[in-house]
Amino acid sequence: MDKQENVIVVNTDTIESDNSWVAPVMAIGAVLGALTGLGAAYLLVQRSKKRGETPNLSAIEGIKLGLLVFGLLRQVSMLGSGEEK
C-alpha cells in the first residue's frame, strides 16, 4: 500500500484589520453611559425631593442596582452573537 502524506500549509502573512470603528464605538458608549448615569441621578434626586429627604441608597438597593447593571451588560455583550440565553 502507498503511504499518504498529509501536508499542512501555514500562511504566515499578517492580516491587517481595520480598527477605525473602535474609537467611534467607544466614544458613543461613553456618551450613552454618561447620559444614562445622569438620568439615573436625576430620577434619584426627584424621588428624594418628593419624599422630602436627602438621597440615600441602602446596601440592599445598591446590590439590586449592581445586579441589574451586570445583567444589562451581559445582555449587551451578547448582542449580535446569535447565541440565545
N, C-alpha and C positions, 0 to 999 in steps of 0.2 A: 504494500500500500504506500501511496505517496504521503509524505508529510505536508501538512498545510501550515503555512506560516501566517501568523497574524501580525500585521504591521500597524502600528499606531503612529499617526502623524499628529504632531503637536504644533499648532500655529502660535508662533512667538511674537507675532505682530501686536503692537499695543493698540488697544481700541480707545480712541478718543471719544469721550462722551460730552454731550452738550449740557453743561451745567448752568446755562444762562437763566434758567427758570427758577433756580433755588433762591436767589436773593429776593425776587418779587413775591414768591410764595411766603417766605419768612417775614417780609415786611407786612404783607396783608394779614398774616396770622397774628403778628404783634399788635397791629391796629385793632383787629377784631377782639383780641384778648383784652386790650386796654378798654375798649368800649363796653365789653361785657362786664368787666370789673367795675367800671364807672356806673353802669346800670344797676348792678347788684348793690353798690354802696348807696345809690340814690334810693332804692327800694328800702334798704335798711334804715336810712335816715327818715324816710316818710313814715315807716312803721313806728319808729321811736317818737316822732312828733305827734302822731295820732294817739299814742299811749301816754304822752307827756313825760317821758323819761329819757335818760341818756341811752344811746345804742350800746347794747352788750350782747354777746353771744355766749351761751353756756357751752360747756365741754361737749355735751350731747349734740347740740346744734352744730358745733364745729366738726364733729366726727361725721354726722349725717351729710353735711355740706362737702366734706372731703371725699366721702364715698361717692356722692353724686358726680362730683367733678371727675374722679377717677373713672367712673363708668362712662361718662361722656367722652373722655379722652380715648378710652378703649374703643368706643364705637367709631370715633373719628379715624382712628388708626386702621380700622377695618374697612373703611370706605374704599370702594373700587377694587377690593381684593377678590371679590367673587365668593368669599367664604361666608357661610351662614353661621350663626351662633350655635 
